Amino acid sequence: MSQNNCESKIRYETEIEARKNRGWLESENKQKYSVYGCSSCSGWHLASIR
């Protein structure tokens, strides 16, 4: 069983912080992102939606 490693991802302390940055990234990159809670670090990350 492999363990998910999130060290290379940007970690947000709160869901609100992640959502704010998602809006900025979506407008800058013209791409959609989803916000998810991480069980490995107890933080929040963004994932691109394809």
WOUR-V379435 format. One record per residue. N is the residue number from 1. RES is the residue in one letter. OMEGA is omega as a letter, one per 40 degrees, with the letter a starting at -180 (none if undefined). Layout:
n->(N/N)
res->(RES/RES)
omega->(OMEGA/OMEGA)
This chain:
n->(1/2/3/4/5/6/7/8/9/10/11/12/13/14/15/16/17/18/19/20/21/22/23/24/25/26/27/28/29/30/31/32/33/34/35/36/37/38/39/40/41/42/43/44/45/46/47/48/49/50)
res->(M/S/Q/N/N/C/E/S/K/I/R/Y/E/T/E/I/E/A/R/K/N/R/G/W/L/E/S/E/N/K/Q/K/Y/S/V/Y/G/C/S/S/C/S/G/W/H/L/A/S/I/R)
omega->(i/a/i/a/a/a/a/a/i/a/i/a/a/i/i/i/i/a/i/i/i/i/i/a/i/i/i/a/a/a/i/i/i/i/i/i/a/i/i/a/a/i/a/i/i/i/i/i/a/none)
